Amino acid sequence: MATLEFADYRRELLAELAALSPETDVRVDRAEARRNYRWDSVEVAELKFLLNFRLPVALRARLWIGCFPGPSPTSRPSLPSCT
């Protein structure tokens, strides 16, 4: 299984975000990010906060598809009909 250092992951993710939506402000309030993700490092907390609270859902979905081919974590397989 391949691994990617967090700094590389963050750089690639932000590059993809800039390509998709160059006008998007990626700044986050550090204190607010830390309050929401107190167990993570500051860098991880800030990225998580950006992705989960600052980006519109549609942009987040486009970013996911661009960075991670395959099903989105929010997509659900269709269930068989019970009728």
N, C-alpha and C positions, 0 to 999 in steps of 0.2 A: 504494500500500500504506500502510495506517495505521501509525503508530508510537505508542508509549506510553513516556513517561519511566519509568525504573526505580522511582522513588518512587511514582508513580501505580499502576504494575503491582503493586508490593508491597502497597500499601494495599488495592487491590481484591481481591487474592488472600487477604490476611489477613481482610478483611471477609467474603468467601465462606466461609473456613474457620471463622470465628466463628459464622456463621449455621448451618453444617452441624454443628458440634461445639463449642459454647461452652465446654465443660469442658476442651478440649485446651490443654495448656500449650505455648505457642509459644516459650518461652525456649530458647536453645541456648548451649552453651559456646563462647564466641568463639574460644578457642585451638584447640579441636578442629575447629571449622569452618575456621579458617585452615589447619590441618594438611592437611585434606582438599581444600581449594580454594585453594591458595596463590597461584594466578595471578589470582584474582578479587579485587575490592574486598571489604572486610570485610562490607559490607551484602549484596552478592551471595552471598558465601560463607555467610553465616548463613542466608539464605533457602534456598539450595540444600541446606544441611545439614538444615534443618528438613524440607524436602520429601522428601529422599532417605533420611534416617536416622531421623528422629523420628516421622514419621506412619505409622500402620498402613497397610498396602497398600490395604485396603478404603476407608479415609477418603481416601487419596491419589487413588484412582480416582474417588470421588464429587466431590472437589474439581476434578479434571481435567474431568469432564463438566460441572460447573457453570460453569467458567470458559472452557472451550474446546469448544464444541459440535462434534461430529464424532467421528471415530474416535480412540481413545486411542492413544498412542504404543506401548503394550504390546500392543495388539490386532494380530492378524495376519490377513491375508486367508486364507480357506480355500483350500487348494491343490487342484487337480483330482486326482481319483483316478488312480493309475497302473495300476489293474487293469482 
